Amino acid sequence: MAVKQSTTRKKTPGVSSELQQARDYFKAKDNLLSPPIIRAAYSDRMAWIMASMAHLAYDRFEEEGETLALFTAKLEGGGFELIKTFNSTETDTQAFLTKSSDGYAVLAFRGTEMSKRQDVKIDAKAMRVSVLEGRIHGGFTA
């Protein structure tokens, strides 16, 4: 498979460079097979999309305003529609739900942020249980 060379998108008048970069977040998708093959087997395109969504979960979409607009532009640039964001102040948990134009949805959670005391404190309280394979977070046994 030949890899397409990266092309620079023409700058749209009146659009900030941050917004332009946000729209180009999924630009590398042109190098992957399209449409994604939705099946049980491994797909390099789907793995790349999931890794990108995990990375996007660390954007500060809960801050509203320009930050949310840039986040939404990143999703739209990849053919995704933001359905809902989640932000629990009680557990300091953030996530977002998005839907692709290809007909699948992605729910991505932000992981532990070591710089946030509440995240570390909640992780420390997590119950670990023994299973045949070792010890795991209690939430995975349900």
Order of alpha helices (4+ residues) and beta strands (2+ residues): alpha-alpha-alpha-beta-beta-beta-alpha-beta-beta
